[in-house]
Amino acid sequence: MAKILILHGAGMNMRGKAQVEVFGPQTLEDYERQITQYADELGVEIEFFHSNIEGEVINKIYEAHEGDVDAALINPAGYTTGYTALVAAIAQVKYPVFEIHISNPASRGAVSQVAGPCRGSVAGFGLFGYCLGLRGALDVLSG
């Protein structure tokens, strides 16, 4: 069974509490329940991690490199631009990383720097983007 790390970046704990007009009313806990359901349907083991501290996210990425993670999905949120150490960490790990966004950052003028070292990106599909990311990761791992 594949193990996929789900990383939630800065500000994800505010989902459902702020910017509801952009991201909807779901909380981070709602996200995790839905992602768990997708993972169960696909037979994927997942591990969640969230931090508003860039270094903690980087440490988790490196820890997963030394562990049993096969792939990762990251919703960088507040780390989408301006975090070169995070971008470097993603580029250095042995497992594929896929960027996920609930909304489309480009529609708000943002260009993701995280996308560069990622194997792929999914944006604008709401929570279903995580299902697409999980399916894509499984396809890459099987190929």
QUIURVEN-V530477 format. One line per field, one symbol per residue. ss: DSSP state (A for helix, B for strand, O for the rest). burial: I if it has 24 or more other ideal C-beta (glycine too) atoms within 12 Angstrom, else O. A space follows every 50 residues. Layout:
# QUIURVEN-V530477
ss: ???
burial: ???
This chain:
# QUIURVEN-V530477
ss: OOBBBBBBBBOAAAOOOOOAAAAOOOOAAAAAAAAAAAAAAAOOBBBBBB OOOAAAAAAAAAAAAAOOOOBBBBBBBOOOOOOAAAAAAAAAOOOBBBBB BOOOAAAAOOOOOOOOOOOBBBBOOOOAAAAAAAAAAAAAAAO
burial: OIIIIIIIIIIIOOIOOOOOOOIOOIOIOOIIOIIIOIIOOIOIOIIIII IOOIOOIIOIIIOIIOOOIIIIIIIIIIIIOOIOOIIOIIIOIOIIIIII IIIOIOOOOOOIIIIOIIIIIIIOOIIOIIIIIIIIIIOOOOO
